[in-house]
Amino acid sequence: MTSHRRGSHCYFQRENAVNGVRTMIPRPPPRDGSLGFLLLSPFRVQGYSVAGEATTINIPEMDVCFDMGMAPRSALAAKFCALSHGHMDHVGGLAYWCSQRNFQGMGPGTIVCDKRIESDVRGMMDGFQNLERQKTPYELITLEHEQEVQLKNNIMLRAFHTEHTAPSIGYVIIEKRTKLKEHLVGLPQEKLRDMKQKGEEIVNQLEVPLLAYTGDTLPGPHLLRDDVRNAQIIISECTFFDPDHKDRAKIGMHMHVDDLVEWLKVTECEHMVVVHLSRRTHLGHARKQLVQQAGKELASKVHFLMDHRTNRARYDEQAEVAQKLEQELESR
């Protein structure tokens, strides 16, 4: 069997055993990459993100997807889709997501977006409905800078402006808790109940940033906000890793690895998930650049969503530890 390259297509010649005619057979198409997956307890971070192609990040425990560049089946269960901006690789699967939720009997999807792009999102959805000659139900919630929408009891999604080539926002998932004021600790419940009934404030309101998603953005003060910097998990784009691509990052208003490392040094996150790498960027090269600049200890907090091999090995280790723990508990 011999191969010949014609234009951009590669063909194989095979000998036809029946009549001896040599035929040209095209290669099968390349397999699409599977979804990335990370278990960062208590959350799963799963989805797909390649710069310029598609970004969809699903957090199942919070019933929310960030962006919808494509609509994988696993994303349908999310009740909310929070858009960071209107570029096609971040919204291309939005109408399909709404349509499939309706088709599967899962109820209308709720789209959350920047107030500045409300009319554009509605126009896009109207266009699909006109093409299909049928109405796809959906709900649209618009947020301005610092505004919030409730995802679950005591769990809020907060928007903040970022800086990109189109109107853009990031999001923080906030858990709102109450804690008894320190000087009241130890008082009988009856006493506390009486104080509350009299209108006295007996608790402090606390906010715990659980997860931050930056969307596509330049570095800037918006990344140094306390609710972003201190989130347990930060999902950040970093599109460029080559030293010679810093100017390209600025022109496209994206993050470069140099920006990521400087930011990583001042964050308090337990994990940072990097998304939106270019397909031209080899993951091994990206990891090497990160370690060289940040050092092994700091770089160990960083996970690449689309690094399937590394993430699978990490998950297998987690599963093995969980299995051993379960066996120990059963033996007691």
N, C-alpha and C positions, 0 to 999 in steps of 0.2 A: 504494500500500500504506500503510495507516495502522496505528498501534499503540495499544493500550489496556492500561492497567494495572488488574488486578483482584486485590485482596489483595496477596500477595507475588509473584505470577506475572505475567509480561508476555506478552501474546499479540499475534499479528499477524493482521490481516484480509487475506485474499487473495480476489480475485474468481475464482470458478470459471467458466472460459470456456464450459463446456458448458451449464450450466443457470442461470447467473447467481446462484447461491446464495452468499452471503458466509459463509465458514467461519472459525472461530477456530483458529489453529495455534500451539501453544506453542513457545517458544524451545527450541533444543537445550541440553543441560546444558553448563555451563562446562567447559573442558578442565582436567584436573588438572595442577598444576605438575610439571615434570620433576625428576629428582634433581639435587641440587647436586653440583658436582665441582670439586675443586682438586688440581692437581699441585704438591705441596710436596716436591720431591725430597729423599730417595728414596721418599717415601710419596705415595699417593693418599688423599685424604679425600673420600668421596662418600656421598651419602645424602639424607635428607629430614628437616627439622626445623622445625616450626611449633608454637608453644606451644599446648597444649591439644588438638592434633590428632594429631600423631605425630612421634616422633623415632627415627631409625635412622641410625647413623653407622658406615660400613664403612671399615676400613683393610685393603685386600686384601693388602698385603705382609706383614701380621702375622696373617692368617687370623682376624681378630676383628671383630665388630660390637659397638658400644656401644649398648645398648638395642635394642628391637625393637617400636616402636610400630606399624610396618607391616613387611611382609616383601617388599621388591622382589626381583625375580629375581636381581639382581646380588649380593644378600646371601646367597644360598643357598650359595655357595662357601666362605663363612667357616665354619671349624670351631668357633669359639667365639662365644657371645653373652654379653657381660658386662653385667648389668643394674645400673643405678645405684640404682633404687628401683622401687616397685610401682605407680606411677600408670598408669592405663590407656593414656595416650598414649605410654608408654615400654615397655609389655609387651603391648599389644593384638595384635601380630602374632606373638608368641612361639610359640604352639602351631602356627600355620600354617607358620612357618619350620621347626620340627621335622618336621612332617608332610611338607612338600615335599622336604626333604632325604631323607627316607626314600623318598618316592615316586620321586624322581629317582635312587635308588640311590647316594646320596652318603654314606651312613652316618649314625649317630646324631649329632645336634647336641649340643654340650656347652654347657650353661648355667652361667654363673658368677654367683653372687649373694651378697648379704649374708647371713650366717648367721642374722640376725634374721628374715628373711622366707622361710627355707627351707620351712617347712610351708605357707605361703601359696602359694608357687610350685608345690609338689607338688600342693596342692589344686586349683589352677587347671588344671594339666595333667591331673589325674585326672578333672576335670569334663568336659573335652573328650573324653577317651577314653571316658567313660561315654556321652556323647552320640553319638559315632561308632560305638559298639559295636565298636571295634577298638583295638589297642594301638599307640601311636606311640612308638617307642624314642627315648630321649634319656638323656643323662648330666647329672648335677647336681653341681657343685662349689661348696661354700660357703666363704666367706672371712670372717675377722674382721679387725679393724683391723691393718694392717701385714703380714698374711699374703700369700703369693704362690702363683701357679700358673704352670707353664712353658707358654709358647706355642710356642717353637722352641728349638733349641740355643742356650744362653747368653742367651735372651730370656725374661724373666719379666714377669708381670702382677701388680702389687702393688695392694692395696686400701687405702683410707684413709677414715675416717669423714668425712662432710660434714654439713651442717645444713639440713634441709628439713622439710616438714610430715609426712613419713613417714620411716621408717628409710632412710638413704641413704648411699651410698659413692661415691667417685671412684676412678679407677684411674690408675696410671702404668705405662707399658711401659718396662722397664729392660733395658739390655744389660749383661751382666756380662763384664768383660774382665780379663785378667791382663797385667801389665807387669813386665818384669825390673827388679829393684831397681837403683837408679842406680849403686851402688858395684860392681855385678857386670857392668856393661856392658863389653864388650870381652874378657871371659874366654873361653877356648876352650870349645867345646861339650862336650868330654870332661870338663873340669873342672866345668862346670855340671851335667852328668849325674851325676857322682860325688857332688856336694853334694846333689842331689835324692835320690839313692838312700840317702844317709845320714840323710835326714829333715830336712834343712835347708830352710827356706823361702827360695826364691830369687826369688819374684815378689810383687808387691803386687796385691791384689784391688781392681778398680775398678768402679764402677757409673756407667753413662752413661744418664741419663733421656732417652728418645727422644720420648715423646709422653705427655701428660697429658690426661685427660678428667674434667671436674668433675661432670657430671650437673647436676641442678637443686639449687641451694644458695644460702644466704646467704653473703656474704663473711665471712671469719674466719681464724683462725690456720692452718686446714687448707690455705688457698691460699698460705700463705707457707712451706710446707715446701720444703726445698731441692730435693727430687726433682720437685716440681710447678713451682716458680718457675723452675728451670733447665732444664726440658724443652725440647727443640728445637722442638716444636710443642705448643701448648696449645689444647685445644678447650673453649671455655667457653660456658655459657649466658649470655645477657643478654636478659631478657624485656622490660624497660621502658626507654624512652628519653625520655619526656616529663618535663620538670622537675616537673610536678605529680603524678607517679606514684610518688614515692619511698615514700610510705606504703603504697601498694598492693604495691610490691615487698617491703617488710618483712612485711606481712600474709601474702602468699603464699610468703614465704621464698625469694625470687628475687633475682637480681642486677639492679641499676639501672646505667645507663651511668656514673653518678658513681662507683659501686663499681668498675666495670671499669677506668676511667681511673686511679684511684688504685692499683689492683693492677698495671696495665700498666706503671706507672712503676718498679716494683721487680722486674719479671720479667726474665729473661735469654733469653727465647725468641726464636727466629728468626721464627716466625710464630704468630699467635693467630687461631684460627678461631672466629667467633661464631655460635652457633646458638640456637634456641628463641625467636626473635623472635615477637611476636604478629602475627597477620595484619593487625591494625589499624595496625601500625607500617610506615610507608613506608620503604623502604630508603634512599632519598635523604635523608630526614629523619634517619634513624639515623646515616648516614655524616656528615652535617653536624654533628650533635650531638657525635659522636666527635672530629671534627677541631677543632671549636671548643674543646673541653676538653683534648684531648691534644696538639694541634699536629700539623701535617702529617707531620713526620718520625716521630713515635711512632705516629700513626694508620696510617702506611703499612705497618706490620707486621700490621695487622688485616685479615682477610678475612671477609666474610659468606657463609656456605655457600650461602644461597639467592639470592644476587645473581647470577642466571644471566648477565645481559648483561656485567657487569664480569668475571666469572670466565671467560666464553667468550673475551673479548678478550684476557685475560691468557694463556689457553692457546694461542690462535692465535699470539701473539708468541713463546711458548716453542717452539711447533712450527716457526715460521719460523727461529728461531735454531738449533734442532737440525738442520734441513734444510741450512742454510748450512754448518754445521760438518761435516756428513756429506759434502757436496760438496767442501769443502776437503780433507778426508782422502782422498777418492777421487782427487782430482787430483794428489796427491803421488806 
